[in-house]
Amino acid sequence: MSDNRPWQAAACHCGTVRFRVRLESGFDSARRCTCSYCRMRGAIAVSARLEDIEILAGADNLALYQFNTGTAKHHFCKTCGIYTHHQRRSNPHQFGINVAVLEGVSPFDFAEVPVMDGVSHPSDGTGGPRVAGILRFEPSS
């Protein structure tokens, strides 16, 4: 069976870390999170399976940050500090990809983005994923 999902080019701000990724469901999975780390990071992430990312350059320049349970693995460029992707705690078989590192994509391309309740994380036995709210962007005319 052929996989028709297109590869998306991606890079950090300085271009040291470059990769390509196939998104699991395009941009339909775009979301933010209310956990302490994501709240400070402020990125919109989309989903990709672990096998659907290929680091092309700068793998040795990726730093790793883990906290709390250590399940989620947050990667960022050591040079420019840009968050590129993370292995999800909610689904360790997926990466969350920062939409801002995808070529030709901006977080401001999304009029509405669901914000997931990461404070009451489903992995903590609080039930399934819950939408905490909606983040909206309305450009001024």
Residue frames relative to the residue before (quaternion, step in Angstrom):
aa qw qx qy qz dx dy dz
M 1.0000 0.0000 0.0000 0.0000 0.00 0.00 0.00
S 0.3645 -0.7511 0.5209 0.1779 3.56 -0.87 1.00
D 0.2967 -0.7297 0.5891 0.1801 3.55 -1.09 0.77
N 0.1860 -0.8351 0.5134 0.0662 3.58 -0.36 1.25
R 0.4397 0.6920 -0.4750 0.3196 3.59 1.22 0.01
P 0.4164 -0.7313 0.4742 0.2586 3.60 -0.78 0.94
W 0.4615 -0.6251 0.5479 0.3100 3.54 -1.26 0.49
Q 0.2082 -0.7550 0.6123 0.1080 3.56 -1.03 0.86
A 0.3575 -0.7108 0.5625 0.2249 3.59 -0.91 0.91
A 0.0103 -0.8002 0.5987 -0.0341 3.56 -1.06 0.80
A 0.0646 0.7834 -0.6163 0.0485 3.56 -1.20 0.58
C 0.5233 -0.5931 0.5059 0.3441 3.52 -1.28 0.48
H 0.7398 -0.4256 0.2794 0.4399 3.61 -1.27 0.06
C 0.7474 0.3949 -0.2265 0.4839 3.60 0.89 -0.90
G 0.4913 -0.6974 0.4006 0.3344 3.59 1.29 -0.20
T 0.4356 0.7027 -0.4632 0.3193 3.60 1.24 0.04
V 0.7380 0.2930 -0.1763 0.5817 3.59 1.01 -0.87
R 0.0608 0.7801 -0.6176 0.0796 3.54 -0.70 1.15
F 0.0951 0.7918 -0.5989 0.0733 3.55 -1.02 0.80
R 0.2546 -0.7135 0.6148 0.2192 3.50 -1.34 0.02
V 0.0817 -0.8042 0.5883 -0.0217 3.53 -1.12 0.75
R 0.2294 -0.7104 0.6426 0.1727 3.52 -1.26 0.57
L 0.3428 -0.7567 0.5253 0.1845 3.55 -0.66 1.13
E 0.5549 -0.6507 0.4144 0.3113 3.54 -0.99 0.90
S 0.8074 -0.0039 0.0254 0.5894 3.60 0.91 -0.87
G 0.6402 -0.5299 0.3171 0.4570 3.55 0.95 0.87
F 0.7558 -0.3466 0.2729 0.4839 3.55 -0.96 -0.87
D 0.3980 0.7351 -0.4624 0.2957 3.60 1.29 0.14
S 0.6868 0.4815 -0.2814 0.4661 3.61 1.17 -0.49
A 0.3453 0.7663 -0.4885 0.2342 3.63 1.25 0.08
R 0.2040 0.7735 -0.5759 0.1685 3.55 -0.90 0.98
R 0.2645 -0.6944 0.6367 0.2061 3.47 -1.42 0.22
C 0.2917 -0.7563 0.5681 0.1421 3.55 -1.31 0.17
T 0.3999 -0.7409 0.4971 0.2101 3.57 -1.14 0.69
C 0.3949 0.7139 -0.5065 0.2791 3.65 1.17 0.08
S 0.7022 -0.4946 0.3058 0.4110 3.58 -1.21 0.47
Y 0.6956 0.4683 -0.2906 0.4609 3.61 0.91 -0.79
C 0.6904 0.4753 -0.2854 0.4647 3.59 0.81 -0.97
R 0.5895 0.5733 -0.3651 0.4366 3.57 1.07 -0.69
M 0.7070 0.4366 -0.2611 0.4914 3.59 0.98 -0.81
R 0.6558 0.5269 -0.3048 0.4465 3.57 1.06 -0.76
G 0.1944 -0.8592 0.4545 0.1320 3.58 1.05 -0.79
A 0.4720 0.6965 -0.4344 0.3216 3.61 1.17 0.34
I 0.3570 -0.6458 0.6194 0.2680 3.51 -1.36 0.36
A 0.1087 -0.8089 0.5770 0.0311 3.58 -0.83 1.00
V 0.1694 -0.7410 0.6415 0.1039 3.52 -1.26 0.65
S 0.5227 -0.6952 0.4224 0.2552 3.58 -1.18 0.56
A 0.0344 0.7491 -0.6613 0.0189 3.51 -1.27 0.72
R 0.4834 -0.6301 0.5113 0.3284 3.56 -1.10 0.62
L 0.6521 -0.5381 0.3642 0.3906 3.59 -1.14 0.60
E 0.7078 0.4623 -0.2711 0.4603 3.60 0.95 -0.81
D 0.6627 0.5314 -0.2996 0.4344 3.61 1.24 -0.16
I 0.6172 0.4633 -0.3882 0.5036 3.57 1.09 0.69
E 0.0535 -0.7837 0.6189 0.0031 3.54 -1.00 0.87
I 0.2707 -0.7518 0.5819 0.1514 3.58 -0.57 1.19
L 0.2329 -0.8061 0.5356 0.0949 3.57 -0.64 1.16
A 0.7916 -0.0501 0.0623 0.6058 3.58 1.10 -0.70
G 0.8087 0.3403 -0.2272 0.4227 3.53 -1.21 0.58
A 0.2718 0.7793 -0.5271 0.2023 3.62 1.14 0.36
D 0.6755 0.4910 -0.2872 0.4692 3.59 1.04 -0.78
N 0.6594 0.4893 -0.3009 0.4850 3.59 1.29 -0.18
L 0.5222 0.6069 -0.4253 0.4220 3.59 1.27 0.15
A 0.2041 -0.7494 0.6204 0.1088 3.54 -0.92 0.97
L 0.2878 -0.7529 0.5731 0.1477 3.56 -1.21 0.58
Y 0.0436 -0.7705 0.6356 0.0199 3.54 -1.04 0.87
Q 0.0168 0.7713 -0.6348 0.0419 3.54 -0.96 1.00
F 0.0044 0.7915 -0.6111 0.0052 3.57 -1.13 0.62
N 0.7905 0.3073 -0.2394 0.4726 3.56 -1.37 0.09
T 0.8455 -0.0414 0.0357 0.5311 3.65 -0.51 -1.10
G 0.4157 -0.7254 0.4539 0.3083 3.61 1.21 -0.36
T 0.4471 0.7085 -0.4445 0.3170 3.60 1.27 0.05
A 0.7051 0.4071 -0.2527 0.5228 3.58 0.86 -0.93
K 0.1485 -0.7780 0.6080 0.0541 3.54 -1.02 0.90
H 0.1295 -0.8184 0.5596 0.0144 3.56 -0.33 1.31
H 0.1402 -0.8077 0.5716 0.0349 3.57 -0.70 1.15
F 0.0688 0.7865 -0.6108 0.0606 3.54 -1.05 0.81
C 0.5797 -0.5907 0.4404 0.3480 3.56 -1.23 0.51
K 0.4526 -0.6996 0.4915 0.2533 3.60 -0.87 1.00
T 0.6747 0.5122 -0.2978 0.4400 3.59 1.11 -0.62
C 0.8264 0.2111 -0.0968 0.5130 3.61 0.62 -1.09
G 0.4732 -0.7227 0.4018 0.3039 3.59 1.27 -0.18
I 0.4730 0.6959 -0.4382 0.3162 3.59 1.24 -0.01
Y 0.4159 -0.6737 0.5640 0.2345 3.54 -1.01 0.98
T 0.1900 -0.8075 0.5518 0.0854 3.57 -0.72 1.06
H 0.7831 -0.1818 0.1737 0.5687 3.59 0.87 -0.96
H 0.1013 -0.7809 0.6092 0.0938 3.54 -1.31 0.19
Q 0.4187 -0.6395 0.5747 0.2923 3.52 -1.22 0.55
R 0.4245 -0.7710 0.4270 0.2077 3.53 -0.60 1.20
R 0.4417 -0.6455 0.5558 0.2817 3.53 -1.20 0.63
S 0.6642 0.5207 -0.3050 0.4412 3.58 0.97 -0.84
N 0.7740 0.0001 -0.0050 0.6331 3.58 1.20 -0.54
P 0.2241 -0.8276 0.5003 0.1210 3.62 0.04 1.24
H 0.6028 0.5419 -0.3620 0.4604 3.61 1.28 -0.04
Q 0.6881 0.4196 -0.2649 0.5294 3.58 1.34 0.14
F 0.2838 -0.6671 0.6496 0.2291 3.46 -1.42 0.37
G 0.2774 -0.6530 0.6669 0.2277 3.50 -1.32 0.49
I 0.1663 -0.7944 0.5807 0.0629 3.58 -0.76 1.05
N 0.4338 -0.6813 0.5277 0.2630 3.58 -0.86 0.98
V 0.4025 -0.7414 0.4758 0.2489 3.63 -0.50 1.13
A 0.6144 0.5868 -0.3499 0.3946 3.60 1.10 -0.62
V 0.6672 0.4787 -0.3199 0.4725 3.63 1.17 -0.34
L 0.5496 0.6059 -0.4023 0.4110 3.60 1.25 -0.16
E 0.5272 -0.6591 0.4396 0.3074 3.56 -0.83 1.01
G 0.8460 0.1658 -0.1452 0.4855 3.56 -0.87 1.03
V 0.6580 0.4818 -0.3073 0.4904 3.61 1.27 0.12
S 0.0959 -0.7753 0.6231 0.0371 3.55 -1.08 0.81
P 0.5510 -0.5945 0.4498 0.3749 3.61 -1.06 0.56
F 0.6475 0.5279 -0.3135 0.4514 3.57 1.20 -0.46
D 0.4864 0.6387 -0.4334 0.4094 3.58 1.31 0.19
F 0.6745 0.4881 -0.2696 0.4840 3.59 1.28 -0.38
A 0.3440 -0.7564 0.5203 0.1970 3.58 -0.53 1.16
E 0.7927 0.0314 0.0043 0.6088 3.59 1.04 -0.79
V 0.0484 -0.7819 0.6215 -0.0025 3.54 -1.02 0.88
P 0.3966 -0.6979 0.5320 0.2697 3.60 -0.78 0.93
V 0.2223 -0.7430 0.6189 0.1244 3.55 -1.11 0.76
M 0.2777 -0.7885 0.5340 0.1265 3.54 -0.57 1.23
D 0.4786 -0.6582 0.5080 0.2824 3.55 -1.14 0.71
G 0.0538 -0.8244 0.5630 -0.0209 3.57 -0.10 1.32
V 0.5231 0.6102 -0.4185 0.4230 3.59 1.25 -0.21
S 0.7380 0.2372 -0.1418 0.6156 3.58 1.04 -0.87
H 0.0753 -0.8630 0.4994 0.0141 3.54 0.58 1.21
P 0.5316 -0.6522 0.4312 0.3258 3.62 -0.90 0.87
S 0.6256 0.5468 -0.3429 0.4382 3.62 1.12 -0.54
D 0.6288 0.5215 -0.3327 0.4712 3.59 1.27 -0.20
G 0.5881 -0.6103 0.3536 0.3958 3.58 1.27 0.26
T 0.4779 0.6815 -0.4277 0.3524 3.57 1.21 0.47
G 0.6864 -0.4295 0.2886 0.5110 3.60 1.21 0.28
G 0.7195 -0.4352 0.3222 0.4349 3.53 -1.30 -0.22
P 0.7178 -0.4017 0.3129 0.4748 3.56 -1.28 -0.02
R 0.1032 -0.7964 0.5956 0.0178 3.54 -0.99 0.88
V 0.3748 -0.7011 0.5611 0.2305 3.54 -0.97 0.91
A 0.2861 -0.7782 0.5429 0.1336 3.55 -0.73 1.13
G 0.7792 -0.1949 0.1520 0.5760 3.57 1.18 -0.51
I 0.4217 -0.6590 0.5584 0.2759 3.53 -1.37 -0.20
L 0.2293 -0.7392 0.6175 0.1406 3.55 -0.96 0.92
R 0.1118 -0.8156 0.5670 0.0266 3.58 -0.77 1.04
F 0.1193 -0.7525 0.6424 0.0829 3.53 -1.20 0.69
E 0.0018 0.7795 -0.6250 0.0416 3.53 -0.75 1.12
P 0.2934 -0.7771 0.5268 0.1806 3.59 -0.31 1.21
S 0.4541 -0.6569 0.5194 0.3041 3.55 -1.06 0.70
S 0.5060 -0.6886 0.4325 0.2877 3.56 -1.07 0.68
